[in-house]
Amino acid sequence: MSFYADSDYPVRQDLADAHAAQFERFARAGTWGTAAQRLAVISEARQAGIDAGLLEAPADGGATSDVELPQPVRDVIRTLAVDCPNFDMSTYQAALDAGLSDPEFAEMVAIVSFIVNLDVYARGIGVELRPFAAPQPGNPSREIPVEAVLEQAFLPTIPNPPEGGALAKELYGPFKPYIMRALSIVPDEFRAHIELEQAQYVLLPKIMDFEYNHHEGLTRPQVEVVAGRVSAINDCFY
Amino acid sequence: MNPEALVRPELDTGVPSGDLLLAFAAAIIGTDRKVLDSARTALADALGSAAVSGASAVAGNFSKNDRVANGIGIPVDDMVFNGTEDLREQLGLNDYKSAANTFRHLSGD
């Protein structure tokens, strides 16, 4: 059964499957956070959206976490979730001051960005926000790629080949723009970011093919109107 | 497509049903559920019911990307930055707070 079987609007199966897979990922230990910690992070992000009037509280929100996040970390999550235009280097610094490492921070940015994405989608098609699954046991692997270096972002990323070595070739192919590489200090979150990108925006091998239509009913220029307007409202220079 | 309409939605996008897409994009990340419900219905009537999922997917995806970009503090890639001076000025993009993530590298800060 489709993850969005309750939708009045047709949803492509690959898109529904990608979203179902991401909700399952939330319930597993990540590279840096336990499943319970990850659930606490995405719960805080969703609640921030509800508190701001950007989301409607679901009748069944699913599992809750017994992890209590420190207030400074909660503040960083909330800024990213509902005040994206004002997230800047000082917000990143506040996260470090609260004790997060760079890869922990990157994983947090990833899963907050992912849950905002998924909740915006659900709201768009007019269904309730999907319930969170119960956190599964397991330990974070805490593996940091040695290829990651400080380029021009707040924190290290894996450069494009050849500087990024064999891992960059495996992850990127010949080249990826910064927005695709941004989460690469946590390769599993990079892969999830790409999976969502391909399901929701365009297949990356087709990104320069402006005649290719990834979404039924929408031409590529129509897709770019939605993309550009959302990013303008979010004051995103990138 | 007229990119100025992305920051001044009262303008014509030059894209079929562009006004409906602009309205839906704003509503899906806005706070008024009734406005969103109306925008969704108008979009489905004009472009078909499948377009609602497509437009929602794109809006969600860029909600993600905007947060990844600002959260990680990435600058605009050189190949995009170079040659877009006039467009950035026209659209007022240089005034965005997140522009600092690019300009801090140019000023040598």
Chai-1 contact restraints between the chains, C-beta under 6 A:
chainA,res_idxA,chainB,res_idxB,connection_type,confidence,min_distance_angstrom,max_distance_angstrom,comment,restraint_id
A,Y9,B,S49,contact,1.0,0.0,6.0,A-B,restraint_1
A,Y9,B,V52,contact,1.0,0.0,6.0,A-B,restraint_2
A,Y9,B,S53,contact,1.0,0.0,6.0,A-B,restraint_3
A,P10,B,A50,contact,1.0,0.0,6.0,A-B,restraint_4
A,V11,B,S53,contact,1.0,0.0,6.0,A-B,restraint_5
A,G53,B,T31,contact,1.0,0.0,6.0,A-B,restraint_6
A,L54,B,T31,contact,1.0,0.0,6.0,A-B,restraint_7
A,L80,B,R67,contact,1.0,0.0,6.0,A-B,restraint_8
A,L80,B,G71,contact,1.0,0.0,6.0,A-B,restraint_9
A,C84,B,D66,contact,1.0,0.0,6.0,A-B,restraint_10
A,C84,B,R67,contact,1.0,0.0,6.0,A-B,restraint_11
A,C84,B,N70,contact,1.0,0.0,6.0,A-B,restraint_12
A,P85,B,K97,contact,1.0,0.0,6.0,A-B,restraint_13
A,F87,B,N70,contact,1.0,0.0,6.0,A-B,restraint_14
A,F87,B,G71,contact,1.0,0.0,6.0,A-B,restraint_15
A,D88,B,K97,contact,1.0,0.0,6.0,A-B,restraint_16
A,V109,B,G71,contact,1.0,0.0,6.0,A-B,restraint_17
A,S113,B,K64,contact,1.0,0.0,6.0,A-B,restraint_18
A,S113,B,R67,contact,1.0,0.0,6.0,A-B,restraint_19
A,S113,B,V68,contact,1.0,0.0,6.0,A-B,restraint_20
A,V116,B,S63,contact,1.0,0.0,6.0,A-B,restraint_21
A,N117,B,G60,contact,1.0,0.0,6.0,A-B,restraint_22
A,N117,B,S63,contact,1.0,0.0,6.0,A-B,restraint_23
A,N117,B,K64,contact,1.0,0.0,6.0,A-B,restraint_24
A,V120,B,I28,contact,1.0,0.0,6.0,A-B,restraint_25
A,V120,B,A59,contact,1.0,0.0,6.0,A-B,restraint_26
A,V120,B,G60,contact,1.0,0.0,6.0,A-B,restraint_27
A,V120,B,S63,contact,1.0,0.0,6.0,A-B,restraint_28
A,Y121,B,S56,contact,1.0,0.0,6.0,A-B,restraint_29
A,Y121,B,A57,contact,1.0,0.0,6.0,A-B,restraint_30
A,Y121,B,G60,contact,1.0,0.0,6.0,A-B,restraint_31
A,G124,B,I28,contact,1.0,0.0,6.0,A-B,restraint_32
A,G124,B,S56,contact,1.0,0.0,6.0,A-B,restraint_33
A,G124,B,A59,contact,1.0,0.0,6.0,A-B,restraint_34
A,I125,B,V52,contact,1.0,0.0,6.0,A-B,restraint_35
A,I125,B,S53,contact,1.0,0.0,6.0,A-B,restraint_36
A,I125,B,S56,contact,1.0,0.0,6.0,A-B,restraint_37
A,Q152,B,P75,contact,1.0,0.0,6.0,A-B,restraint_38
A,Q152,B,H105,contact,1.0,0.0,6.0,A-B,restraint_39
A,A153,B,I72,contact,1.0,0.0,6.0,A-B,restraint_40
A,A153,B,G73,contact,1.0,0.0,6.0,A-B,restraint_41
A,A153,B,I74,contact,1.0,0.0,6.0,A-B,restraint_42
A,F154,B,G73,contact,1.0,0.0,6.0,A-B,restraint_43
A,P177,B,D77,contact,1.0,0.0,6.0,A-B,restraint_44
A,Y178,B,I74,contact,1.0,0.0,6.0,A-B,restraint_45
A,Y178,B,D77,contact,1.0,0.0,6.0,A-B,restraint_46
A,I179,B,N65,contact,1.0,0.0,6.0,A-B,restraint_47
A,I179,B,A69,contact,1.0,0.0,6.0,A-B,restraint_48
A,A182,B,V68,contact,1.0,0.0,6.0,A-B,restraint_49
A,A182,B,I72,contact,1.0,0.0,6.0,A-B,restraint_50
A,A182,B,I74,contact,1.0,0.0,6.0,A-B,restraint_51
A,Q200,B,A57,contact,1.0,0.0,6.0,A-B,restraint_52
A,Q200,B,N61,contact,1.0,0.0,6.0,A-B,restraint_53
A,Y201,B,N61,contact,1.0,0.0,6.0,A-B,restraint_54
A,H215,B,G54,contact,1.0,0.0,6.0,A-B,restraint_55
A,E216,B,A50,contact,1.0,0.0,6.0,A-B,restraint_56
A,G217,B,L47,contact,1.0,0.0,6.0,A-B,restraint_57
A,G217,B,G48,contact,1.0,0.0,6.0,A-B,restraint_58
A,G217,B,A50,contact,1.0,0.0,6.0,A-B,restraint_59
A,G217,B,A51,contact,1.0,0.0,6.0,A-B,restraint_60
A,G217,B,G54,contact,1.0,0.0,6.0,A-B,restraint_61
A,L218,B,A51,contact,1.0,0.0,6.0,A-B,restraint_62
A,L218,B,G54,contact,1.0,0.0,6.0,A-B,restraint_63
A,P221,B,M1,contact,1.0,0.0,6.0,A-B,restraint_64
A,P221,B,V15,contact,1.0,0.0,6.0,A-B,restraint_65
A,Q222,B,V15,contact,1.0,0.0,6.0,A-B,restraint_66
A,Q222,B,L21,contact,1.0,0.0,6.0,A-B,restraint_67
A,V223,B,V58,contact,1.0,0.0,6.0,A-B,restraint_68
A,V225,B,T13,contact,1.0,0.0,6.0,A-B,restraint_69
A,V225,B,V15,contact,1.0,0.0,6.0,A-B,restraint_70
A,V225,B,G18,contact,1.0,0.0,6.0,A-B,restraint_71
A,V225,B,L21,contact,1.0,0.0,6.0,A-B,restraint_72
A,V226,B,L21,contact,1.0,0.0,6.0,A-B,restraint_73
A,V226,B,A25,contact,1.0,0.0,6.0,A-B,restraint_74
A,V226,B,A55,contact,1.0,0.0,6.0,A-B,restraint_75
A,V226,B,V58,contact,1.0,0.0,6.0,A-B,restraint_76
A,V226,B,A59,contact,1.0,0.0,6.0,A-B,restraint_77
A,A227,B,V58,contact,1.0,0.0,6.0,A-B,restraint_78
A,A227,B,F62,contact,1.0,0.0,6.0,A-B,restraint_79
A,G228,B,L6,contact,1.0,0.0,6.0,A-B,restraint_80
A,R229,B,L6,contact,1.0,0.0,6.0,A-B,restraint_81
A,R229,B,L22,contact,1.0,0.0,6.0,A-B,restraint_82
A,R229,B,A25,contact,1.0,0.0,6.0,A-B,restraint_83
A,V230,B,A25,contact,1.0,0.0,6.0,A-B,restraint_84
A,V230,B,A59,contact,1.0,0.0,6.0,A-B,restraint_85
A,V230,B,F62,contact,1.0,0.0,6.0,A-B,restraint_86
A,S231,B,F62,contact,1.0,0.0,6.0,A-B,restraint_87
A,S231,B,D66,contact,1.0,0.0,6.0,A-B,restraint_88
A,A232,B,L6,contact,1.0,0.0,6.0,A-B,restraint_89
A,A232,B,V7,contact,1.0,0.0,6.0,A-B,restraint_90
A,N234,B,D66,contact,1.0,0.0,6.0,A-B,restraint_91
A,D235,B,Y96,contact,1.0,0.0,6.0,A-B,restraint_92
A,C236,B,D66,contact,1.0,0.0,6.0,A-B,restraint_93
A,C236,B,A69,contact,1.0,0.0,6.0,A-B,restraint_94
A,C236,B,S98,contact,1.0,0.0,6.0,A-B,restraint_95
A,F237,B,L93,contact,1.0,0.0,6.0,A-B,restraint_96
A,F237,B,Y96,contact,1.0,0.0,6.0,A-B,restraint_97
A,F237,B,S98,contact,1.0,0.0,6.0,A-B,restraint_98
A,F237,B,A99,contact,1.0,0.0,6.0,A-B,restraint_99
A,Y238,B,A69,contact,1.0,0.0,6.0,A-B,restraint_100
A,Y238,B,V76,contact,1.0,0.0,6.0,A-B,restraint_101
